[in-house]
Amino acid sequence: MTPSVNILIKKITPAPLIGRVFGFAMSAGYLGVFGGAVLGGQVAAWFGVCYVFLITGVLLLMNAVWVYFNVYKKLNNKEKITM
């Protein structure tokens, strides 16, 4: 998934800011790995392991909807304008 995110970042970021945005993306990724492990462990301890998968699925679905409306549609509109 990281290569796909990097391609999207490259397409929608102005050239002078690409390095900075890639840095933010990598920092957010590592923060997500750490936070996800801690949160997943807490959810498993409180509710059980099956709820970890349920909550993860809901979060991934919410993320997909957010990316579709806030990134993908803007990227498609930008490409239509430049064509």
mmCIF file of the N, C-alpha and C atoms, coordinates in Angstrom:
data_MODEL
# 
_entry.id   MODEL 
# 
loop_
_atom_site.group_PDB 
_atom_site.id 
_atom_site.type_symbol 
_atom_site.label_atom_id 
_atom_site.label_alt_id 
_atom_site.label_comp_id 
_atom_site.label_asym_id 
_atom_site.label_entity_id 
_atom_site.label_seq_id 
_atom_site.pdbx_PDB_ins_code 
_atom_site.Cartn_x 
_atom_site.Cartn_y 
_atom_site.Cartn_z 
_atom_site.occupancy 
_atom_site.B_iso_or_equiv 
_atom_site.pdbx_formal_charge 
_atom_site.auth_seq_id 
_atom_site.auth_comp_id 
_atom_site.auth_asym_id 
_atom_site.auth_atom_id 
_atom_site.pdbx_PDB_model_num 
ATOM 1   N N  . MET A 1 1  ? 0.814   -1.175  0.000   1.00 0.00 ? 1  MET A N  1 
ATOM 2   C CA . MET A 1 1  ? 0.000   0.000   0.000   1.00 0.00 ? 1  MET A CA 1 
ATOM 3   C C  . MET A 1 1  ? 0.871   1.258   0.000   1.00 0.00 ? 1  MET A C  1 
ATOM 4   N N  . THR A 1 2  ? 2.038   1.201   0.578   1.00 0.00 ? 2  THR A N  1 
ATOM 5   C CA . THR A 1 2  ? 2.907   2.374   0.641   1.00 0.00 ? 2  THR A CA 1 
ATOM 6   C C  . THR A 1 2  ? 3.302   2.892   -0.734  1.00 0.00 ? 2  THR A C  1 
ATOM 7   N N  . PRO A 1 3  ? 3.654   2.036   -1.702  1.00 0.00 ? 3  PRO A N  1 
ATOM 8   C CA . PRO A 1 3  ? 3.966   2.576   -3.030  1.00 0.00 ? 3  PRO A CA 1 
ATOM 9   C C  . PRO A 1 3  ? 2.793   3.308   -3.673  1.00 0.00 ? 3  PRO A C  1 
ATOM 10  N N  . SER A 1 4  ? 1.597   2.816   -3.487  1.00 0.00 ? 4  SER A N  1 
ATOM 11  C CA . SER A 1 4  ? 0.418   3.495   -4.038  1.00 0.00 ? 4  SER A CA 1 
ATOM 12  C C  . SER A 1 4  ? 0.219   4.860   -3.391  1.00 0.00 ? 4  SER A C  1 
ATOM 13  N N  . VAL A 1 5  ? 0.403   4.922   -2.093  1.00 0.00 ? 5  VAL A N  1 
ATOM 14  C CA . VAL A 1 5  ? 0.278   6.203   -1.380  1.00 0.00 ? 5  VAL A CA 1 
ATOM 15  C C  . VAL A 1 5  ? 1.348   7.172   -1.865  1.00 0.00 ? 5  VAL A C  1 
ATOM 16  N N  . ASN A 1 6  ? 2.563   6.679   -2.057  1.00 0.00 ? 6  ASN A N  1 
ATOM 17  C CA . ASN A 1 6  ? 3.642   7.542   -2.530  1.00 0.00 ? 6  ASN A CA 1 
ATOM 18  C C  . ASN A 1 6  ? 3.356   8.097   -3.922  1.00 0.00 ? 6  ASN A C  1 
ATOM 19  N N  . ILE A 1 7  ? 2.767   7.299   -4.789  1.00 0.00 ? 7  ILE A N  1 
ATOM 20  C CA . ILE A 1 7  ? 2.412   7.779   -6.131  1.00 0.00 ? 7  ILE A CA 1 
ATOM 21  C C  . ILE A 1 7  ? 1.343   8.866   -6.038  1.00 0.00 ? 7  ILE A C  1 
ATOM 22  N N  . LEU A 1 8  ? 0.339   8.652   -5.196  1.00 0.00 ? 8  LEU A N  1 
ATOM 23  C CA . LEU A 1 8  ? -0.687  9.680   -5.012  1.00 0.00 ? 8  LEU A CA 1 
ATOM 24  C C  . LEU A 1 8  ? -0.094  10.969  -4.459  1.00 0.00 ? 8  LEU A C  1 
ATOM 25  N N  . ILE A 1 9  ? 0.811   10.835  -3.495  1.00 0.00 ? 9  ILE A N  1 
ATOM 26  C CA . ILE A 1 9  ? 1.464   12.018  -2.928  1.00 0.00 ? 9  ILE A CA 1 
ATOM 27  C C  . ILE A 1 9  ? 2.234   12.764  -4.003  1.00 0.00 ? 9  ILE A C  1 
ATOM 28  N N  . LYS A 1 10 ? 2.959   12.036  -4.836  1.00 0.00 ? 10 LYS A N  1 
ATOM 29  C CA . LYS A 1 10 ? 3.750   12.664  -5.900  1.00 0.00 ? 10 LYS A CA 1 
ATOM 30  C C  . LYS A 1 10 ? 2.854   13.396  -6.892  1.00 0.00 ? 10 LYS A C  1 
ATOM 31  N N  . LYS A 1 11 ? 1.689   12.823  -7.199  1.00 0.00 ? 11 LYS A N  1 
ATOM 32  C CA . LYS A 1 11 ? 0.798   13.434  -8.185  1.00 0.00 ? 11 LYS A CA 1 
ATOM 33  C C  . LYS A 1 11 ? 0.108   14.688  -7.675  1.00 0.00 ? 11 LYS A C  1 
ATOM 34  N N  . ILE A 1 12 ? -0.219  14.761  -6.387  1.00 0.00 ? 12 ILE A N  1 
ATOM 35  C CA . ILE A 1 12 ? -1.017  15.881  -5.899  1.00 0.00 ? 12 ILE A CA 1 
ATOM 36  C C  . ILE A 1 12 ? -0.206  16.929  -5.128  1.00 0.00 ? 12 ILE A C  1 
ATOM 37  N N  . THR A 1 13 ? 1.100   16.726  -4.998  1.00 0.00 ? 13 THR A N  1 
ATOM 38  C CA . THR A 1 13 ? 1.920   17.661  -4.234  1.00 0.00 ? 13 THR A CA 1 
ATOM 39  C C  . THR A 1 13 ? 2.742   18.533  -5.176  1.00 0.00 ? 13 THR A C  1 
ATOM 40  N N  . PRO A 1 14 ? 2.803   19.839  -4.923  1.00 0.00 ? 14 PRO A N  1 
ATOM 41  C CA . PRO A 1 14 ? 3.671   20.700  -5.724  1.00 0.00 ? 14 PRO A CA 1 
ATOM 42  C C  . PRO A 1 14 ? 5.134   20.284  -5.580  1.00 0.00 ? 14 PRO A C  1 
ATOM 43  N N  . ALA A 1 15 ? 5.908   20.441  -6.650  1.00 0.00 ? 15 ALA A N  1 
ATOM 44  C CA . ALA A 1 15 ? 7.289   19.954  -6.698  1.00 0.00 ? 15 ALA A CA 1 
ATOM 45  C C  . ALA A 1 15 ? 8.162   20.436  -5.537  1.00 0.00 ? 15 ALA A C  1 
ATOM 46  N N  . PRO A 1 16 ? 8.114   21.699  -5.129  1.00 0.00 ? 16 PRO A N  1 
ATOM 47  C CA . PRO A 1 16 ? 9.008   22.124  -4.038  1.00 0.00 ? 16 PRO A CA 1 
ATOM 48  C C  . PRO A 1 16 ? 8.695   21.478  -2.679  1.00 0.00 ? 16 PRO A C  1 
ATOM 49  N N  . LEU A 1 17 ? 7.515   20.911  -2.519  1.00 0.00 ? 17 LEU A N  1 
ATOM 50  C CA . LEU A 1 17 ? 7.110   20.366  -1.222  1.00 0.00 ? 17 LEU A CA 1 
ATOM 51  C C  . LEU A 1 17 ? 7.150   18.841  -1.149  1.00 0.00 ? 17 LEU A C  1 
ATOM 52  N N  . ILE A 1 18 ? 7.560   18.175  -2.205  1.00 0.00 ? 18 ILE A N  1 
ATOM 53  C CA . ILE A 1 18 ? 7.473   16.711  -2.239  1.00 0.00 ? 18 ILE A CA 1 
ATOM 54  C C  . ILE A 1 18 ? 8.279   16.056  -1.126  1.00 0.00 ? 18 ILE A C  1 
ATOM 55  N N  . GLY A 1 19 ? 9.509   16.497  -0.910  1.00 0.00 ? 19 GLY A N  1 
ATOM 56  C CA . GLY A 1 19 ? 10.347  15.894  0.132   1.00 0.00 ? 19 GLY A CA 1 
ATOM 57  C C  . GLY A 1 19 ? 9.740   16.037  1.509   1.00 0.00 ? 19 GLY A C  1 
ATOM 58  N N  . ARG A 1 20 ? 9.227   17.198  1.797   1.00 0.00 ? 20 ARG A N  1 
ATOM 59  C CA . ARG A 1 20 ? 8.608   17.452  3.102   1.00 0.00 ? 20 ARG A CA 1 
ATOM 60  C C  . ARG A 1 20 ? 7.375   16.578  3.299   1.00 0.00 ? 20 ARG A C  1 
ATOM 61  N N  . VAL A 1 21 ? 6.554   16.469  2.262   1.00 0.00 ? 21 VAL A N  1 
ATOM 62  C CA . VAL A 1 21 ? 5.326   15.677  2.369   1.00 0.00 ? 21 VAL A CA 1 
ATOM 63  C C  . VAL A 1 21 ? 5.656   14.191  2.496   1.00 0.00 ? 21 VAL A C  1 
ATOM 64  N N  . PHE A 1 22 ? 6.676   13.709  1.780   1.00 0.00 ? 22 PHE A N  1 
ATOM 65  C CA . PHE A 1 22 ? 7.098   12.317  1.943   1.00 0.00 ? 22 PHE A CA 1 
ATOM 66  C C  . PHE A 1 22 ? 7.575   12.066  3.377   1.00 0.00 ? 22 PHE A C  1 
ATOM 67  N N  . GLY A 1 23 ? 8.271   13.037  3.963   1.00 0.00 ? 23 GLY A N  1 
ATOM 68  C CA . GLY A 1 23 ? 8.709   12.905  5.355   1.00 0.00 ? 23 GLY A CA 1 
ATOM 69  C C  . GLY A 1 23 ? 7.531   12.799  6.308   1.00 0.00 ? 23 GLY A C  1 
ATOM 70  N N  . PHE A 1 24 ? 6.530   13.658  6.098   1.00 0.00 ? 24 PHE A N  1 
ATOM 71  C CA . PHE A 1 24 ? 5.324   13.585  6.934   1.00 0.00 ? 24 PHE A CA 1 
ATOM 72  C C  . PHE A 1 24 ? 4.617   12.245  6.760   1.00 0.00 ? 24 PHE A C  1 
ATOM 73  N N  . ALA A 1 25 ? 4.563   11.760  5.525   1.00 0.00 ? 25 ALA A N  1 
ATOM 74  C CA . ALA A 1 25 ? 3.890   10.489  5.263   1.00 0.00 ? 25 ALA A CA 1 
ATOM 75  C C  . ALA A 1 25 ? 4.606   9.331   5.956   1.00 0.00 ? 25 ALA A C  1 
ATOM 76  N N  . MET A 1 26 ? 5.926   9.339   5.911   1.00 0.00 ? 26 MET A N  1 
ATOM 77  C CA . MET A 1 26 ? 6.675   8.260   6.577   1.00 0.00 ? 26 MET A CA 1 
ATOM 78  C C  . MET A 1 26 ? 6.510   8.339   8.097   1.00 0.00 ? 26 MET A C  1 
ATOM 79  N N  . SER A 1 27 ? 6.555   9.552   8.642   1.00 0.00 ? 27 SER A N  1 
ATOM 80  C CA . SER A 1 27 ? 6.361   9.712   10.088  1.00 0.00 ? 27 SER A CA 1 
ATOM 81  C C  . SER A 1 27 ? 4.976   9.242   10.494  1.00 0.00 ? 27 SER A C  1 
ATOM 82  N N  . ALA A 1 28 ? 3.958   9.603   9.717   1.00 0.00 ? 28 ALA A N  1 
ATOM 83  C CA . ALA A 1 28 ? 2.598   9.167   10.021  1.00 0.00 ? 28 ALA A CA 1 
ATOM 84  C C  . ALA A 1 28 ? 2.478   7.652   9.917   1.00 0.00 ? 28 ALA A C  1 
ATOM 85  N N  . GLY A 1 29 ? 3.160   7.055   8.955   1.00 0.00 ? 29 GLY A N  1 
ATOM 86  C CA . GLY A 1 29 ? 3.128   5.596   8.818   1.00 0.00 ? 29 GLY A CA 1 
ATOM 87  C C  . GLY A 1 29 ? 3.713   4.896   10.037  1.00 0.00 ? 29 GLY A C  1 
ATOM 88  N N  . TYR A 1 30 ? 4.872   5.380   10.501  1.00 0.00 ? 30 TYR A N  1 
ATOM 89  C CA . TYR A 1 30 ? 5.485   4.764   11.683  1.00 0.00 ? 30 TYR A CA 1 
ATOM 90  C C  . TYR A 1 30 ? 4.656   5.012   12.941  1.00 0.00 ? 30 TYR A C  1 
ATOM 91  N N  . LEU A 1 31 ? 4.063   6.190   13.041  1.00 0.00 ? 31 LEU A N  1 
ATOM 92  C CA . LEU A 1 31 ? 3.177   6.467   14.170  1.00 0.00 ? 31 LEU A CA 1 
ATOM 93  C C  . LEU A 1 31 ? 1.967   5.537   14.135  1.00 0.00 ? 31 LEU A C  1 
ATOM 94  N N  . GLY A 1 32 ? 1.449   5.265   12.934  1.00 0.00 ? 32 GLY A N  1 
ATOM 95  C CA . GLY A 1 32 ? 0.331   4.344   12.789  1.00 0.00 ? 32 GLY A CA 1 
ATOM 96  C C  . GLY A 1 32 ? 0.692   2.922   13.176  1.00 0.00 ? 32 GLY A C  1 
ATOM 97  N N  . VAL A 1 33 ? 1.897   2.492   12.838  1.00 0.00 ? 33 VAL A N  1 
ATOM 98  C CA . VAL A 1 33 ? 2.342   1.144   13.222  1.00 0.00 ? 33 VAL A CA 1 
ATOM 99  C C  . VAL A 1 33 ? 2.406   1.030   14.737  1.00 0.00 ? 33 VAL A C  1 
ATOM 100 N N  . PHE A 1 34 ? 2.984   2.035   15.374  1.00 0.00 ? 34 PHE A N  1 
ATOM 101 C CA . PHE A 1 34 ? 3.086   2.023   16.839  1.00 0.00 ? 34 PHE A CA 1 
ATOM 102 C C  . PHE A 1 34 ? 1.709   2.123   17.486  1.00 0.00 ? 34 PHE A C  1 
ATOM 103 N N  . GLY A 1 35 ? 0.935   3.131   17.069  1.00 0.00 ? 35 GLY A N  1 
ATOM 104 C CA . GLY A 1 35 ? -0.381  3.348   17.665  1.00 0.00 ? 35 GLY A CA 1 
ATOM 105 C C  . GLY A 1 35 ? -1.336  2.196   17.403  1.00 0.00 ? 35 GLY A C  1 
ATOM 106 N N  . GLY A 1 36 ? -1.248  1.604   16.213  1.00 0.00 ? 36 GLY A N  1 
ATOM 107 C CA . GLY A 1 36 ? -2.107  0.473   15.877  1.00 0.00 ? 36 GLY A CA 1 
ATOM 108 C C  . GLY A 1 36 ? -1.834  -0.743  16.745  1.00 0.00 ? 36 GLY A C  1 
ATOM 109 N N  . ALA A 1 37 ? -0.554  -0.985  17.021  1.00 0.00 ? 37 ALA A N  1 
ATOM 110 C CA . ALA A 1 37 ? -0.207  -2.115  17.881  1.00 0.00 ? 37 ALA A CA 1 
ATOM 111 C C  . ALA A 1 37 ? -0.709  -1.901  19.311  1.00 0.00 ? 37 ALA A C  1 
ATOM 112 N N  . VAL A 1 38 ? -0.527  -0.693  19.805  1.00 0.00 ? 38 VAL A N  1 
ATOM 113 C CA . VAL A 1 38 ? -0.975  -0.393  21.169  1.00 0.00 ? 38 VAL A CA 1 
ATOM 114 C C  . VAL A 1 38 ? -2.501  -0.446  21.249  1.00 0.00 ? 38 VAL A C  1 
ATOM 115 N N  . LEU A 1 39 ? -3.175  0.202   20.306  1.00 0.00 ? 39 LEU A N  1 
ATOM 116 C CA . LEU A 1 39 ? -4.637  0.214   20.315  1.00 0.00 ? 39 LEU A CA 1 
ATOM 117 C C  . LEU A 1 39 ? -5.204  -1.191  20.105  1.00 0.00 ? 39 LEU A C  1 
ATOM 118 N N  . GLY A 1 40 ? -4.614  -1.956  19.193  1.00 0.00 ? 40 GLY A N  1 
ATOM 119 C CA . GLY A 1 40 ? -5.077  -3.324  18.963  1.00 0.00 ? 40 GLY A CA 1 
ATOM 120 C C  . GLY A 1 40 ? -4.925  -4.192  20.200  1.00 0.00 ? 40 GLY A C  1 
ATOM 121 N N  . GLY A 1 41 ? -3.824  -4.018  20.904  1.00 0.00 ? 41 GLY A N  1 
ATOM 122 C CA . GLY A 1 41 ? -3.627  -4.773  22.149  1.00 0.00 ? 41 GLY A CA 1 
ATOM 123 C C  . GLY A 1 41 ? -4.643  -4.401  23.210  1.00 0.00 ? 41 GLY A C  1 
ATOM 124 N N  . GLN A 1 42 ? -4.951  -3.121  23.300  1.00 0.00 ? 42 GLN A N  1 
ATOM 125 C CA . GLN A 1 42 ? -5.935  -2.676  24.286  1.00 0.00 ? 42 GLN A CA 1 
ATOM 126 C C  . GLN A 1 42 ? -7.342  -3.169  23.944  1.00 0.00 ? 42 GLN A C  1 
ATOM 127 N N  . VAL A 1 43 ? -7.693  -3.111  22.670  1.00 0.00 ? 43 VAL A N  1 
ATOM 128 C CA . VAL A 1 43 ? -9.016  -3.602  22.250  1.00 0.00 ? 43 VAL A CA 1 
ATOM 129 C C  . VAL A 1 43 ? -9.129  -5.098  22.530  1.00 0.00 ? 43 VAL A C  1 
ATOM 130 N N  . ALA A 1 44 ? -8.061  -5.844  22.222  1.00 0.00 ? 44 ALA A N  1 
ATOM 131 C CA . ALA A 1 44 ? -8.078  -7.290  22.477  1.00 0.00 ? 44 ALA A CA 1 
ATOM 132 C C  . ALA A 1 44 ? -8.197  -7.583  23.968  1.00 0.00 ? 44 ALA A C  1 
ATOM 133 N N  . ALA A 1 45 ? -7.532  -6.790  24.795  1.00 0.00 ? 45 ALA A N  1 
ATOM 134 C CA . ALA A 1 45 ? -7.590  -7.023  26.238  1.00 0.00 ? 45 ALA A CA 1 
ATOM 135 C C  . ALA A 1 45 ? -8.972  -6.694  26.796  1.00 0.00 ? 45 ALA A C  1 
ATOM 136 N N  . TRP A 1 46 ? -9.597  -5.638  26.285  1.00 0.00 ? 46 TRP A N  1 
ATOM 137 C CA . TRP A 1 46 ? -10.883 -5.213  26.828  1.00 0.00 ? 46 TRP A CA 1 
ATOM 138 C C  . TRP A 1 46 ? -12.054 -6.025  26.284  1.00 0.00 ? 46 TRP A C  1 
ATOM 139 N N  . PHE A 1 47 ? -12.071 -6.270  24.975  1.00 0.00 ? 47 PHE A N  1 
ATOM 140 C CA . PHE A 1 47 ? -13.255 -6.852  24.329  1.00 0.00 ? 47 PHE A CA 1 
ATOM 141 C C  . PHE A 1 47 ? -13.044 -8.246  23.759  1.00 0.00 ? 47 PHE A C  1 
ATOM 142 N N  . GLY A 1 48 ? -11.817 -8.613  23.439  1.00 0.00 ? 48 GLY A N  1 
ATOM 143 C CA . GLY A 1 48 ? -11.528 -9.899  22.820  1.00 0.00 ? 48 GLY A CA 1 
ATOM 144 C C  . GLY A 1 48 ? -10.918 -9.702  21.434  1.00 0.00 ? 48 GLY A C  1 
ATOM 145 N N  . VAL A 1 49 ? -10.278 -10.738 20.952  1.00 0.00 ? 49 VAL A N  1 
ATOM 146 C CA . VAL A 1 49 ? -9.534  -10.653 19.700  1.00 0.00 ? 49 VAL A CA 1 
ATOM 147 C C  . VAL A 1 49 ? -10.447 -10.418 18.498  1.00 0.00 ? 49 VAL A C  1 
ATOM 148 N N  . CYS A 1 50 ? -11.634 -10.984 18.489  1.00 0.00 ? 50 CYS A N  1 
ATOM 149 C CA . CYS A 1 50 ? -12.510 -10.819 17.323  1.00 0.00 ? 50 CYS A CA 1 
ATOM 150 C C  . CYS A 1 50 ? -12.873 -9.348  17.094  1.00 0.00 ? 50 CYS A C  1 
ATOM 151 N N  . TYR A 1 51 ? -12.944 -8.548  18.150  1.00 0.00 ? 51 TYR A N  1 
ATOM 152 C CA . TYR A 1 51 ? -13.267 -7.136  17.991  1.00 0.00 ? 51 TYR A CA 1 
ATOM 153 C C  . TYR A 1 51 ? -12.117 -6.336  17.377  1.00 0.00 ? 51 TYR A C  1 
ATOM 154 N N  . VAL A 1 52 ? -10.896 -6.832  17.510  1.00 0.00 ? 52 VAL A N  1 
ATOM 155 C CA . VAL A 1 52 ? -9.763  -6.169  16.848  1.00 0.00 ? 52 VAL A CA 1 
ATOM 156 C C  . VAL A 1 52 ? -9.987  -6.166  15.343  1.00 0.00 ? 52 VAL A C  1 
ATOM 157 N N  . PHE A 1 53 ? -10.407 -7.292  14.804  1.00 0.00 ? 53 PHE A N  1 
ATOM 158 C CA . PHE A 1 53 ? -10.638 -7.392  13.368  1.00 0.00 ? 53 PHE A CA 1 
ATOM 159 C C  . PHE A 1 53 ? -11.854 -6.575  12.940  1.00 0.00 ? 53 PHE A C  1 
ATOM 160 N N  . LEU A 1 54 ? -12.874 -6.555  13.744  1.00 0.00 ? 54 LEU A N  1 
ATOM 161 C CA . LEU A 1 54 ? -14.068 -5.769  13.437  1.00 0.00 ? 54 LEU A CA 1 
ATOM 162 C C  . LEU A 1 54 ? -13.737 -4.272  13.407  1.00 0.00 ? 54 LEU A C  1 
ATOM 163 N N  . ILE A 1 55 ? -13.061 -3.788  14.423  1.00 0.00 ? 55 ILE A N  1 
ATOM 164 C CA . ILE A 1 55 ? -12.714 -2.373  14.492  1.00 0.00 ? 55 ILE A CA 1 
ATOM 165 C C  . ILE A 1 55 ? -11.736 -1.999  13.389  1.00 0.00 ? 55 ILE A C  1 
ATOM 166 N N  . THR A 1 56 ? -10.782 -2.884  13.099  1.00 0.00 ? 56 THR A N  1 
ATOM 167 C CA . THR A 1 56 ? -9.835  -2.628  12.008  1.00 0.00 ? 56 THR A CA 1 
ATOM 168 C C  . THR A 1 56 ? -10.562 -2.525  10.678  1.00 0.00 ? 56 THR A C  1 
ATOM 169 N N  . GLY A 1 57 ? -11.512 -3.404  10.439  1.00 0.00 ? 57 GLY A N  1 
ATOM 170 C CA . GLY A 1 57 ? -12.286 -3.356  9.196   1.00 0.00 ? 57 GLY A CA 1 
ATOM 171 C C  . GLY A 1 57 ? -13.085 -2.070  9.064   1.00 0.00 ? 57 GLY A C  1 
ATOM 172 N N  . VAL A 1 58 ? -13.702 -1.640  10.164  1.00 0.00 ? 58 VAL A N  1 
ATOM 173 C CA . VAL A 1 58 ? -14.472 -0.384  10.143  1.00 0.00 ? 58 VAL A CA 1 
ATOM 174 C C  . VAL A 1 58 ? -13.553 0.798   9.879   1.00 0.00 ? 58 VAL A C  1 
ATOM 175 N N  . LEU A 1 59 ? -12.394 0.832   10.520  1.00 0.00 ? 59 LEU A N  1 
ATOM 176 C CA . LEU A 1 59 ? -11.446 1.927   10.298  1.00 0.00 ? 59 LEU A CA 1 
ATOM 177 C C  . LEU A 1 59 ? -10.930 1.942   8.863   1.00 0.00 ? 59 LEU A C  1 
ATOM 178 N N  . LEU A 1 60 ? -10.659 0.779   8.294   1.00 0.00 ? 60 LEU A N  1 
ATOM 179 C CA . LEU A 1 60 ? -10.195 0.715   6.906   1.00 0.00 ? 60 LEU A CA 1 
ATOM 180 C C  . LEU A 1 60 ? -11.284 1.169   5.937   1.00 0.00 ? 60 LEU A C  1 
ATOM 181 N N  . LEU A 1 61 ? -12.517 0.804   6.210   1.00 0.00 ? 61 LEU A N  1 
ATOM 182 C CA . LEU A 1 61 ? -13.624 1.252   5.371   1.00 0.00 ? 61 LEU A CA 1 
ATOM 183 C C  . LEU A 1 61 ? -13.795 2.768   5.443   1.00 0.00 ? 61 LEU A C  1 
ATOM 184 N N  . MET A 1 62 ? -13.729 3.322   6.647   1.00 0.00 ? 62 MET A N  1 
ATOM 185 C CA . MET A 1 62 ? -13.820 4.772   6.791   1.00 0.00 ? 62 MET A CA 1 
ATOM 186 C C  . MET A 1 62 ? -12.680 5.474   6.062   1.00 0.00 ? 62 MET A C  1 
ATOM 187 N N  . ASN A 1 63 ? -11.481 4.922   6.142   1.00 0.00 ? 63 ASN A N  1 
ATOM 188 C CA . ASN A 1 63 ? -10.333 5.491   5.451   1.00 0.00 ? 63 ASN A CA 1 
ATOM 189 C C  . ASN A 1 63 ? -10.518 5.433   3.941   1.00 0.00 ? 63 ASN A C  1 
ATOM 190 N N  . ALA A 1 64 ? -11.028 4.321   3.428   1.00 0.00 ? 64 ALA A N  1 
ATOM 191 C CA . ALA A 1 64 ? -11.251 4.190   1.985   1.00 0.00 ? 64 ALA A CA 1 
ATOM 192 C C  . ALA A 1 64 ? -12.267 5.209   1.491   1.00 0.00 ? 64 ALA A C  1 
ATOM 193 N N  . VAL A 1 65 ? -13.327 5.425   2.240   1.00 0.00 ? 65 VAL A N  1 
ATOM 194 C CA . VAL A 1 65 ? -14.338 6.413   1.853   1.00 0.00 ? 65 VAL A CA 1 
ATOM 195 C C  . VAL A 1 65 ? -13.734 7.815   1.881   1.00 0.00 ? 65 VAL A C  1 
ATOM 196 N N  . TRP A 1 66 ? -12.960 8.122   2.906   1.00 0.00 ? 66 TRP A N  1 
ATOM 197 C CA . TRP A 1 66 ? -12.324 9.437   3.011   1.00 0.00 ? 66 TRP A CA 1 
ATOM 198 C C  . TRP A 1 66 ? -11.364 9.663   1.845   1.00 0.00 ? 66 TRP A C  1 
ATOM 199 N N  . VAL A 1 67 ? -10.532 8.665   1.524   1.00 0.00 ? 67 VAL A N  1 
ATOM 200 C CA . VAL A 1 67 ? -9.582  8.798   0.412   1.00 0.00 ? 67 VAL A CA 1 
ATOM 201 C C  . VAL A 1 67 ? -10.335 8.973   -0.899  1.00 0.00 ? 67 VAL A C  1 
ATOM 202 N N  . TYR A 1 68 ? -11.417 8.250   -1.098  1.00 0.00 ? 68 TYR A N  1 
ATOM 203 C CA . TYR A 1 68 ? -12.176 8.370   -2.342  1.00 0.00 ? 68 TYR A CA 1 
ATOM 204 C C  . TYR A 1 68 ? -12.694 9.793   -2.536  1.00 0.00 ? 68 TYR A C  1 
ATOM 205 N N  . PHE A 1 69 ? -13.291 10.345  -1.499  1.00 0.00 ? 69 PHE A N  1 
ATOM 206 C CA . PHE A 1 69 ? -13.904 11.664  -1.644  1.00 0.00 ? 69 PHE A CA 1 
ATOM 207 C C  . PHE A 1 69 ? -12.902 12.814  -1.569  1.00 0.00 ? 69 PHE A C  1 
ATOM 208 N N  . ASN A 1 70 ? -11.827 12.661  -0.834  1.00 0.00 ? 70 ASN A N  1 
ATOM 209 C CA . ASN A 1 70 ? -10.907 13.775  -0.638  1.00 0.00 ? 70 ASN A CA 1 
ATOM 210 C C  . ASN A 1 70 ? -9.638  13.704  -1.473  1.00 0.00 ? 70 ASN A C  1 
ATOM 211 N N  . VAL A 1 71 ? -9.292  12.551  -2.000  1.00 0.00 ? 71 VAL A N  1 
ATOM 212 C CA . VAL A 1 71 ? -8.065  12.433  -2.789  1.00 0.00 ? 71 VAL A CA 1 
ATOM 213 C C  . VAL A 1 71 ? -8.380  11.985  -4.211  1.00 0.00 ? 71 VAL A C  1 
ATOM 214 N N  . TYR A 1 72 ? -9.043  10.872  -4.343  1.00 0.00 ? 72 TYR A N  1 
ATOM 215 C CA . TYR A 1 72 ? -9.263  10.275  -5.660  1.00 0.00 ? 72 TYR A CA 1 
ATOM 216 C C  . TYR A 1 72 ? -10.091 11.178  -6.566  1.00 0.00 ? 72 TYR A C  1 
ATOM 217 N N  . LYS A 1 73 ? -11.192 11.726  -6.056  1.00 0.00 ? 73 LYS A N  1 
ATOM 218 C CA . LYS A 1 73 ? -12.034 12.599  -6.875  1.00 0.00 ? 73 LYS A CA 1 
ATOM 219 C C  . LYS A 1 73 ? -11.296 13.872  -7.260  1.00 0.00 ? 73 LYS A C  1 
ATOM 220 N N  . LYS A 1 74 ? -10.530 14.459  -6.343  1.00 0.00 ? 74 LYS A N  1 
ATOM 221 C CA . LYS A 1 74 ? -9.764  15.659  -6.662  1.00 0.00 ? 74 LYS A CA 1 
ATOM 222 C C  . LYS A 1 74 ? -8.687  15.357  -7.693  1.00 0.00 ? 74 LYS A C  1 
ATOM 223 N N  . LEU A 1 75 ? -8.066  14.190  -7.587  1.00 0.00 ? 75 LEU A N  1 
ATOM 224 C CA . LEU A 1 75 ? -7.036  13.799  -8.544  1.00 0.00 ? 75 LEU A CA 1 
ATOM 225 C C  . LEU A 1 75 ? -7.640  13.611  -9.928  1.00 0.00 ? 75 LEU A C  1 
ATOM 226 N N  . ASN A 1 76 ? -8.796  12.977  -10.019 1.00 0.00 ? 76 ASN A N  1 
ATOM 227 C CA . ASN A 1 76 ? -9.470  12.794  -11.306 1.00 0.00 ? 76 ASN A CA 1 
ATOM 228 C C  . ASN A 1 76 ? -9.899  14.133  -11.898 1.00 0.00 ? 76 ASN A C  1 
ATOM 229 N N  . ASN A 1 77 ? -10.415 15.034  -11.071 1.00 0.00 ? 77 ASN A N  1 
ATOM 230 C CA . ASN A 1 77 ? -10.805 16.354  -11.565 1.00 0.00 ? 77 ASN A CA 1 
ATOM 231 C C  . ASN A 1 77 ? -9.597  17.136  -12.068 1.00 0.00 ? 77 ASN A C  1 
ATOM 232 N N  . LYS A 1 78 ? -8.480  17.008  -11.390 1.00 0.00 ? 78 LYS A N  1 
ATOM 233 C CA . LYS A 1 78 ? -7.250  17.704  -11.783 1.00 0.00 ? 78 LYS A CA 1 
ATOM 234 C C  . LYS A 1 78 ? -6.750  17.176  -13.131 1.00 0.00 ? 78 LYS A C  1 
ATOM 235 N N  . GLU A 1 79 ? -6.818  15.844  -13.339 1.00 0.00 ? 79 GLU A N  1 
ATOM 236 C CA . GLU A 1 79 ? -6.378  15.257  -14.596 1.00 0.00 ? 79 GLU A CA 1 
ATOM 237 C C  . GLU A 1 79 ? -7.313  15.640  -15.735 1.00 0.00 ? 79 GLU A C  1 
ATOM 238 N N  . LYS A 1 80 ? -8.623  15.754  -15.478 1.00 0.00 ? 80 LYS A N  1 
ATOM 239 C CA . LYS A 1 80 ? -9.562  16.154  -16.518 1.00 0.00 ? 80 LYS A CA 1 
ATOM 240 C C  . LYS A 1 80 ? -9.337  17.592  -16.954 1.00 0.00 ? 80 LYS A C  1 
ATOM 241 N N  . ILE A 1 81 ? -8.959  18.442  -16.014 1.00 0.00 ? 81 ILE A N  1 
ATOM 242 C CA . ILE A 1 81 ? -8.722  19.849  -16.317 1.00 0.00 ? 81 ILE A CA 1 
ATOM 243 C C  . ILE A 1 81 ? -7.476  20.004  -17.190 1.00 0.00 ? 81 ILE A C  1 
ATOM 244 N N  . THR A 1 82 ? -6.427  19.217  -16.905 1.00 0.00 ? 82 THR A N  1 
ATOM 245 C CA . THR A 1 82 ? -5.168  19.365  -17.649 1.00 0.00 ? 82 THR A CA 1 
ATOM 246 C C  . THR A 1 82 ? -5.221  18.709  -19.015 1.00 0.00 ? 82 THR A C  1 
ATOM 247 N N  . MET A 1 83 ? -6.194  17.853  -19.283 1.00 0.00 ? 83 MET A N  1 
ATOM 248 C CA . MET A 1 83 ? -6.269  17.177  -20.572 1.00 0.00 ? 83 MET A CA 1 
ATOM 249 C C  . MET A 1 83 ? -6.818  18.044  -21.641 1.00 0.00 ? 83 MET A C  1 
# 
